[in-house]
């Protein structure tokens, strides 16, 4: 065994906060992970997902060698085939018959190589990215207002503001470290916080005001604010389009927000009376078929008042992926050129083509994500290369996307995971390095470029994505243009091109790094762009100069559009989003057992009135459907959602649940300016799923159930699965052996009167597997059973709960330290813990990422018998308690 190596400074691969990490190899292929106290994004803080990164770097599930048609192949054979099929397709049908679909999880160097190959050498702009699904409306809004896709402010503005407004952003769960920074500022200097969100989320825990506006009415709210800004005489600037924007604002009626006049007045007073104000917005704004207008409605208020680009003030788009910003910088979208240049500007195109010495250059924008997969479906795109993303799960109309991929002539997928919903549909699979093995840069939401450094050796034959792309480019005849020796050379080329862009007036210019050496690249510290001879870092637009032809900002007249109406057949409007401890389609977070202990299966948050009307009790199963698809989800009854507006998370796939892909329900409606899909407003029908039985299983082996509903999650010693079915198996023992991968006879307990079946497989006194079946949702101690797997046990395991001499810790509340709800309640009662801080000191809960603090506060109120109407965790607690 190798001895441990020193810690390596690197960057987290999850959200756009871009936290610095100290990763220490243990010499045996594993890592310990802590926050980097010197990184200016997080100053040592980490969320639970970042803290668990060391649990996700093993070889389980990895794609370790190229595969062609499901069979292992050599790299030469695979790259030759990809190059030949792309060349043949282009020769027969033209450059626009091929495409690439890439990802905000790529490093900048990977993204740069892909964009260069498609736009400058293949000659098509048919390269788009899953960032189209999360921040394209922000890009379009920025360009309309500023003349460039520029984020004006910095994270420190959250700490310097007098008021921070969060719009469509559950910061506590989706950007936990920024939430921690904001919460600390609120405690230290009294920063006021407003949350604008139809759903009462964990972020509301620090809100002075929560505005549960009607879904889709964000632009109405900010038009009303703009009209009041004018009425109060606060218009201090004269952007282009000011008069038209004000006229549209004056014409906006307040009723569409669904908010009482008193709440609107309180919001307007807070905004107008706070000179230092930051408006943070995220997917709740962007993921709409009018997302760009919503963005511009927000920007209008800051532009009219001049509250932009100075300490503690400005609009702030926070991104959902680690390198969504880096992708924007290299032109990784179908509508962009590298370095924030415009693909429709012939001068810009010519400059990039000259720099690349490219044989041909894309002359027009390519197909955006939804249109790209429609083109795959109808045969216009005949060869598609998907890199580092899972569109068969994450795209709207996901079933339709999967069918399109299945019918495509040639599909290549580069990924680190062998089995995903998308890799199953590929003709060629190319193994890519993952976090910890990759070497390059990422850019976070405040324009800070940081290094991701290689800590571990690549798994199997995995290669960096930029190297794979360069290998295909060389085989297509362009080897000299892609002859990089390492990522430092790719980054240096990107920086040099940014100098060309800067000379053309682009905001993105890091030409100060153009001469970087491999040694300097290895030592590169986090830095803000721009970095050039003319300017280094800082905020944009505080001087009143913008990247428009006139140098003035542009306000946009916004006429708010309501979302598509529901119908009698589909009366519910489904909101979608993330949960605290998972990320994207769980190909990484799903490997860490502690990240599944908080919420381990797909669920549907449903208002009590809706649940009562539909006959759905907590922990029952609901079938959610529309003409696009169908999902079966566990019911969580909670008043944090409004009647008629249920919520479901996006993370589950066909690899982790039988029917949990919620994006199959989302129609392909897009914003006309940005092409971003409306992922939060599908109209659906909901009805009880008529299960004849419910079950819960654990096993030291792979659980492979064959029933209508199942959802798998990893445990430290195996797997667990929630189950339900229609029609009872004739022989539960044989069924258990098949599903749980066991042999031999189990210990069995049956109660025909109550319809209970419980069985356990024990080998040499150690529990190998267990199955619990009941006519309704199974109530037992899941944490106790998970801890018992692989351990010494006896027949008492069939009780499903610990003995009287041991306390059941209960469902996990604090995933960072694995602290259960019963442990916390016991501590509150026996140690007189009266505050969240006291719970933290005594038990540790809430002292790392802090995302569980709203639940801790709710437990304190519940134990004290005090109702807490704003508790965002009440529905989850009811679900946990109903199922043990």
N, C-alpha and C positions, 0 to 999 in steps of 0.2 A: 504494500500500500504506500502511495506517495504521501509525503508530509504535506500538511496544509500550506497554502501560499498566502501572501499578504492580500489584504482587501484591495479590490479594484473599484475605482470610482466609475460608475456608469449611470444610466438613466432608466427609469421605470418604463415598461412597454404598454401601459394601459392608457388612461385618459390623457387629455391634452394639458394637464397641469405640468407634466414633465418633471417629476420629482427626481432629485438626485439620490443615488443608492450606493451603499458600500456593500459589495458582494465578495464574500470570502469563500473560496473553494476549500472543501474539506479533504481534498486529495483522493476522494473515492467517487468522484462524479457528482457530488452534491454541493450545495451552497448554503451559507448562512447570509441573511440579508438584514441590513439596518438602514435607516435613513442617513443621508449624507448631511451632517450639520453645516457644511460650508456651501451647499448648493442654494442659490438665491430663490429657487422656486418653493422649497419646502423647509429649509433650515433644519433638517433632521426628521421632520414629521413624515409618517407614512400612513396610508390607509390599510385596511385589513388585506386587500388584494395585493398591494405591494409587499406587505410584511410576509405574505405566504408564497412569494415567488420561488423561494428555495424548494418548495414542495412540488413544483411544476416542471423541473428540469430533467427528469428521468427519461428513460427510453420507451416507456410505456406508450403504445399507440403511434410511435414515430414512423414516418416513411424513411427508410434507411438506404434505399437504392432506387434508381430509375425503374419504371415499369412501363411496358408497352402491352396493351391489351390484357392487362392483369398479370403479366409475367415479367420477372426481373430481367433487366437489360443492362448493358454497359452505358456509360455516359456518352461515349462516341456514337453508339447506335441511336440512342435517344435524341441527342442533339442533331445528328444528321437527319433523322426523320422529321423533326420539327422544322428545320431549315428547308428541307426539300418540299414538304407539304405547303409551307407558307410561300415559297418561291413559285411552285406550280400553280397555286391558287391565284397569286397575283398576276402571273403570266396569262392565265386563262380568263380572269374576271376583273382584273384591275386592283389597285391598292385598297380601295374601300371595301373589298370583299373579305378582308381580314381585320381583326380587332384585338385589343388587349383590354382586360378589365382588371384593375390593380387596386391598391389598398393604402389607406392612411396608416397602416401598421408597417409598411415598408420604411426602410431608412432612406434618407434623402439621396444617397448615392445609388441605391437600387432604382428609385423613382426617376432619377435623372437619366440613367441608362435606358430605361423603358421608353421614356418620352423622346429621347434622342433617336432611338431606333424607329419608332412609329412615325414621328412627324418629319424627321429629317432624312431618313433613308428609305423606309417603306413608302413614305410620302402621303400618309393618311393621318388625319386627326382622330381616327377611331380608337382613341385610348381614353377611357374614363375610369372612374374610381369609386369605391364605396363611400368616399367623402361626399359624393353627390347626394348621398342619402342623409347627410348630417349637417353640412354647412354651406351648401351651394347657394342658398338664398341669402346668406350673409355676404358671400362673395359678390353676388349680383347687387345687393343693396349698397355695399361699400363702393363698388365701381360707379353706380349711379350718383351717389352723394359726393364721393371724394375724388372721383376720376381714377381711383386705384383701389386694389384690394388690400387696404391698410388697416391694421388694428391700431388705433391711436394710443391707447394707454398701457399701463403696466399693472402687475399684481399689487404693487404697493399702494395704488390708488384706492383699493378696497380698504386699506388701513388708514388712509388719509382723508377719506370722504366723511362728510357729516351724515349722509344718508346713502344707502345702497338699495337699489330696487332690483329684485331678481324676477325676471319674466320668463315663464316656461322653463325654469331651471331648478331642478331638485338638487341643489349644490351639495347637500349633506350626504347624498348617496352617490351622485355621479361625479363630483369633484371634491371629495372629502377634505383634502388638504386646504383648498381655498376656503371651504366652509370653516375649517378650524382657524384659519387666519382671520376671517371675517368675525367669527365668534369672539376671538381674543380681542379684536379691535373694539367690538361692541362692549365687552367687559371693561376694557381699559379706558376708552374715551367716550363711551356713550353713543357710538354710531347707531343711527336708526336704521332699521331693516324693514323693507316691504317685500312681501312675496306675492306675485301675481300668478295665480295658477288655479285652474278649475278644481284641482285635486288638492286636498290637504296633505302635504307631504312632510317628511321628517324635517325639512328645512324650516317649516313654520315654527319649529321649537324656538328659534331666535327672532321670530318676526314681531315687530311692533304692530304691524298691520298685515293681515292676509286678505287679499282680494280674490274670492272664488268666482271670477268672472265667467260668463257663458263661454263655452269652448268656441274658439275662432274669432272672438271679439277683441283681440289685442289691439288691432289697428283703430278700432272705435275708441278704446280707452286713451290711446296716445293722441288721437285727433282731438278728443275732448280736452286733454292736457294742453295741446298746442293752442287751441282756441282760448283757453284760460290764460296762457302765457301772454297772448296778445292783449286780452282784456286787462291784465294787470300791468301792462306797460313794460314787460320784461324782454321784449324783442330788442336785442342789442346789436344784431348783425344784419347784413343785407345779402344773404346768399342768392344765387340765381333761383328763380322759381318760388321766392318767398310769398308773393301775393297769391299765386295760384294755390300753394299749399295751405295758406291761411283761409282762403275761401272754401276749400274742401273741408277743412277742420270745422269752420263755422257751420257748415251744412250738415254735420254729423249729429245724429240724435243719440242721446245717452241710453235709451231703453234697451238697445241690443246687448249691453254689457251684463244685464241681469243684476246689477249691483244697486243697492239703495243709494239715495242721494247723499246720505251722511258719509258713507264709505268713500264715494267719489270725492266728496269735499275734503275728507281727511287726506286722501292720496294727493290731490292737487296741492293742498297746503304744504304737505311734506316736501313735495318735489319743488314747488316754486320758492319755498322759503329756505331751501338748502342750496347755497351757492356751490358748495362742494358736493356734487351728486354723481354717482356712477350708476348706470343702468346696465346690468348684466343680463344677457339673454342667451338662450340655448335652443334645444330641439323643440321645445314647445312653441317657439316662434318659427323656426326654420322649416320644420316638417309639416308644411301646409301648402295647399295649392294657391295660396296668396301670401306665401312666406316672405317674398321679397318686399311686397308692400308693407307688411308688418315691420320688417327691419327698417324700412325708410320712415315709417311713422315714428319709430323710436329715435332714429337719427335726426329727424326734423326738429325735435324738441331741443336736442343738444346744439344743433347748428343755429337755431334761431336765437338762443340765449348765449352762445359763445362758450358754453360749458363743455369744452372738449380740449384735450391735449394739454391740460394743465394739471398740477397735482390734485388728486382727489376728485377729478371730474372727467366724464366722458362716457360714451357707449362702449360696451365691452362684450364681444362675442367669445364665448368659451367653447372650445372644440371637444369633441368626444373621443378622438383617437390620438395616439401619441405623436403622429407626424402628419396630421391633416394640414398643418401649416406648411411643413416642408414640401408636401405634394403640391400645394398652391405655388410655392416658390419656384419649383422646377417646371411648372406648366403641366402638371399631371392630369389635368382635366381636358375634356374634348374641346372646350371653348377657349383655351388659353395657350399662350406660348411660354417658354421658359422665362424666368426672372421677371414675371409680371408684365411681359410684353403682350401686345394684342395680335392674335392670329389673323385678324381681318385687316391689319395695317400692313401694306406692302413694304414699307420701309423697315418695319420691325421684322417681317418675315425674311427680307433680304439680309438683314444684319445677322440674324441667327444662322441662316443658311451659309453665309460667308464664313462665320466663325467655325461652324461645324465642317465646312467644306463638304456639304451634303449634296448628293446627286439630284435630289428632288425635295421639294418642301410642300407640306400640306398647305393648300391655298384657301381653305375654308374650315370652319368648325366641323368637328366630327359628331358622331351620335352620342348623346347623353345616355346615361345608364338604362333608363326604361326603354328608350328608343333602340338602344343597342341590342337588348335582348329580344325586342320585337323583330329586329332585322335578322337575328339568328333564327327566330321562329319561322319567318317567311323565306329564308334562304338567301337573303342578300349578303349576309355575313356567313361565309362558309368555313372559316378557320378562326378559332377564338383561343386566346391564351389568357387564362385566369391566374392571377398571382396573389397569394396571401389573403384570400377572402373566400367567403362561402355564400355566393349569391342564391343558391337553391334554398337557403333559409332566410337570408336577410333582405332580398328584394321584395317589393310588392308583387302580388300575384305569384307567390313563390312556386306554387304548383305549375303554373304556366311556364315560368322560367325553367323549372326542372324538365318539363316536356320539351322545351326548345333546345336545351342542351343535349337531351337524349337523341334528338333528331338532327343535330348539327353534324356536318361532314367530318370535322376534325376539331377536337377539344383537347387542349393541353392545360394541365393544372400544376402549378408550382406550389408546394405546401410542405409544412413540416409534419403534418398529421396524415396518416395513411387512409383512415376512413372518416370521411365527412359526407354530408349529403351531396356535395359537389364533386369530390374526388371519385365517387362511385360512378359518375357519368363521363369520366375522362377517358380518352384513347391513350394518352401519354401522361404519366405522373413523374414529376421531377422533384427530388427531395431537396428542400431548402433548409438552411440553418435557421434556428429560432433565437429568441432572446437568450442572452448569455453566450451564444456562439457567434453572433454577428458583430461586425465592426463598422461603425459609421456615425452619422449624426441624425438628430431629430430636432424639430423646432416646436416649442410649446406655444400656448395661446397668447403669450405676451411677446412673441417674436424672439424668444431666447433659444439660441442654438446650443445644444449640448451633445456630448459624445455618448453613444452607446459603445461600450468596449467589450471585446471578447474576453470571457472569463473561463469558459470551458471549451474543450475540443469539439469540433463538429460531430454530430451523431452519425455514425455509419459513413455513408458516402455523401452526406449533405454538403451542398455548396451555397455560397452567398448568392443572393438573387442577381446582383449586378454582374457577377461572374457568369452565371447561367445565361443571362441576356447577351453578354458579350460573346459567349461561345456560339450562340445561334447567329448573332450578327456576323461573326467571322465566317461562318459556314454559308452565309448568304452573300459573301463577297466583300464585306466591309471591315475586315479585320484590323486594318491600320487605324480606323477611326475609333475602335473600341479596344485598343491594345493597352489597357491599363494594367499596371502591376499590382495595385492595391487600392483600397478605398480612398487613401490620401490623394492619389492622382485624380480620381473622379471628383472629389471635393474641390481640388485646386482648379480643375477645368470649369466646374460650375461657378466658382468664385470669379474666375476670369471672365466668363460670359456675363456675369452680373455687372462687371465694369462696362462692357459694351452697352448693356441695358441702361445703366446709370447715365451714360453719356447721351442716351436718347430720352432721358427724363424719368426713367423708372424709379419708383421709391425703393425697390429692392436692389441694394448694391452692397455686396460684401467683398468687393475687389481688394480690400486691404488684406485679405487672406489668399489672394490668388497665387502668391509665390510660396505657399506653405509646403514645408518638407514633411517627409514621413515622420521624422522625429518630432517636429513641432505639432503635427496632427495628433500624434500619440499623447502629447502633453496639453492639448487644446482645452482651455477652460471655458465654461459656459459664457456666452456673450450675446448681447442684443444686437440685432441688425437695425439700421445699416452700420456697416463698418467699411469706411472708405476714406480717402484723403480729405473729402469734404465734410463728412459727418460720421459720428460714432454714437450709435444707440439713442436712447432717450425716447420722448413722446413725439407724436406727430400732431400738427395742425394747431398747436397753441399759438403760433405766429400768424394764424389766419390765412396761410398759403396752402392751397390744395393742388392736386395733380390734374386739374381740368385745364382746358385751353385758356380760359380767362384767369386761372389761378384762384377763383372763388369757388366756394362750396355750392352744391346744387341741392335744393330741397325738391321733393317730389310730391305733387298733389295726389293724395291717397284717398280713393273712394272705397271704403271698406266693403268687402264682399262676404256675405254669410256663407257658412259651409253648406254643402249639398244637404237637402232636407232628408230626414228619415222617412220611412214609409210604414204602412200598417204591417206589412210582412217583415220588415226589418226595422223595428222601432228603437233600437239602441245604437248609440254612437260610441264605438270602441276606441278608447285611448290606449296607447302602447308606450312602453318605456323600459327602464332598467330596474334591477333590484340592487341592494346594497353590496352584496358580496360576489356577484358574478359579472362577467364582461363579455359582450358580443355573443358568440355562439358557443361559449364555454370550452372551446378546444384547449385553452390553457387553464382557466380558473377551475374548470370541471375536474382537473386532476388533483386538486388540493382538498382533502377530506373536510377540513374545517370550514371551507367556503360553502359547503353544501349543508351545513348544520343549521343555518338560519332559516332558509327557505329552500326545500329540497325538491320541489316539483312545480310544474307550471300551474298558475292559479288565475282566478278571476275575482277581482275586487268588485263587489256588488252592493249597492245601497240596500239597507234593510227593507225599504218599501218595495223595491224591485224583487228582492229575494222572497218576500212574503207573497207577492202577487204571482210569482212563478212557482211557488211551492218548493223553494230551494233552501235547505238548512245549511248552517256552517259545516264545512268539510264534505258536503255532498259533491257530486260531479255535475257539471253543466256542459251541454253541447252548444257550441257557438258556431253559427253558420251563416253563409250568404252564397250567392252564385259563384264566388271565386274559390271557396274552400270551406273547411270544417276543422274545428279543434275541440278537444275535450279537456276541460280545465277544472281544477279543484276550486270550490267556492269559498271565498273569504268574505264574510258579510261585514261591512264597515260603512260608517257614515262619512268617511273621508273622501268618498266619491259622491257626486251628485246623482239624484235619481235620473235614470236614463243614460248615464255616462259611465259604464264600467271600465275597468282598467285591467290590462294583462301584460306581463313582461315578455320580452323578445327573445330570451336566451335559449329556449329549449329547441332541440332538433330531432330528427328521426333517429339519431344515435342515442339520445338521452330520454326520449319519451315516444309513446306510440302515436300521439296525436296532439303535440304541443306547439307546433310551428304557427305562431299567430300571424305572421306575415302572409300566409296563404289567404287570409281574410281581407287583406288590404288591397284596394283597387289601384290601378296604375295611373291615377290622376296626378298631374304634376303642375307645378308653378310655371306659368308661361314664360317667365323671365329667366328662371334659374334651372328649370328642369328637375327640381327637387320634388320627390313624391310626398303626397299627403299621407304620412304614416300614422296619424293620430286621429283619424276621423272616419274609419270604415263603419258603415251601417250594417248591423247584424241582427239576427234572431237568436234568442237564448231559450233553451228548454232544459228540463232535467234530463240527465242521461240515465236511462232505466237499467241500472246495474242490478243483477241478481245476487251478487256477492262482492265483498270488498276484501282486500288482503294486504298484508305487509310481509316482506321477506328480507332475509339477510343471508349472505353466503360468502365463504372465502373464495369462491370462484365466480366466473362470469354468470350473471343472472340473465337468462334468455326466455322471458315469458311469451306465451302465445295466448293473449287475451285482449279484449277490446281496449283496455286502458292499462298502461304501465308507465312508470317514470323511474329511471335509475339514477343513483348517485353513488359516489365512491365513499368508502370507509377506510380507516387506517389499515384494516386487515381484510378488506374485501369490498362488497357492494351491498347496497340496500335497494329495495324497490317497493313502491306503492303500486297496488294492483286493483283491478276491478274487472268484472266480466259479466257476460250474458250467457246463461246456460252453464250449469255446474258440471265440472268433470266427473266422470263415473268413478274414478279412483284418485283421490287426492294424494295418496302416497306416491303413486307412479308419476302423477303430474309434478309433484314437488321434486322428485329425483330428476326429471327431465329439465324443468325450469332452472333448478338450482345447481345442476351439474354434479349431483351426488350419486353414490351407490349405497347399497345396503338398506336396512330397514330403519326407519326413524322411530323415535319415541313419539307416541301419538296420544292426544287427548281429544275426545269428541263429546259434544253436548248437543245431540239432535234436537232437543227441545228449544234451545236458544239458537241453533244453527251455527254453532262454533266448531271449528276444526283447528287444532294447534299441533304442530309437529316439529321435532328438532332432530337433526343429524349430529350425533356425537361420536367422535373417534378418539379412543384412548383418553376418555374423560374430558376432551376439549370440544367445544361447540364449533361445528363446521358450517351449519346452515340451520335456518328455522323458517317456518311459514305459519302465519296466523291468518285465519279466514273467519269472517263474520258476515251477517246479512246487512250490516251497515258499516259506516266508517270505523276502522279498527282503533279502539282506544287502548293504548299500552305505552310503555316507556321506551321510546325509540332510542334515546341516548343510552339507556341501560343495556339494551340488546346490542347496540353497536359496540359498546365497550366489552361485552361478553364474547363477541365473536373471536374464535381462536383461543379463548381462555378456558380454564378449568370450570366445569359447570356440572350440574346434576339435573334431575327432573324438574326442579323448581324453575328452570328457565322457561317452562311452558306457562308460568304465571304471567310472563311478559313485563314484570316489574321487579325491582329489587326487594329483598326480604325486609322484614320489619326493622331489622337492626341497621339498615342502610337507607339514606335519603335518596330519593330520585331527584337528580339535578334538574330534570325537566328540559324542555326545548331550549336550545341555545339562544340567548339574547346577545351576549358579547362574543362574537366569533373570534376576535383577536386572541382571547384567552380561554375560549370554550366554557364560558360561565352560563349556567342554565337559569331559567326563570324561577325554579323552586329554590335554588341556592340563594338567589338574590332576595326572594321573599323571606326566607329563613333569616338571612342576615339583617334585613330591615326589622324583623320582629324581635330577634334575640339580642342584637347589638345596638338597637335604637338608632338605626341609620336614618337620618331625617332629610338628607340632601343627596343629590347626585354625587357631589364631591366626597361626601362621607362614604357612600357606597364604593367609590373608586379607591379611597384610602384603605378600606377594610378588605375589599374583595378583588380590586384591580379592574373591575368592569368600567368601561368608558374612559380608561386612562391612556389608550393608545390612539386609535383613529378618531374616537369620539362619536362615531356614527350611531352608536346604540344609546346615546344619552336621552333622546326623546322617549325611547322605550323605558329607560330607567325612571324617568320623571313620571311616566304613566303608571308604572308599578308602585311608586311612592304614593301617588294619589289613590290608587286602587286599594292598597293596604290600609290607608288612612280613611277609606270610605268616602273620599272626595271625588266627585265626578270631574273628569277633565275633558270637556267637549272638544278641545283642540288637540287631543292626544292622537297622533297619526298612527299609533301602534295598536289601538284598541281592537281593531278587526283581526290583526295577526294574533294577538293574545287569545282572542276567542277561538280562533282556529286551532292554536296549539293546545288549548285546554280541552276542546271537544275531542281531540284525538290523542290526548295523553302526552 
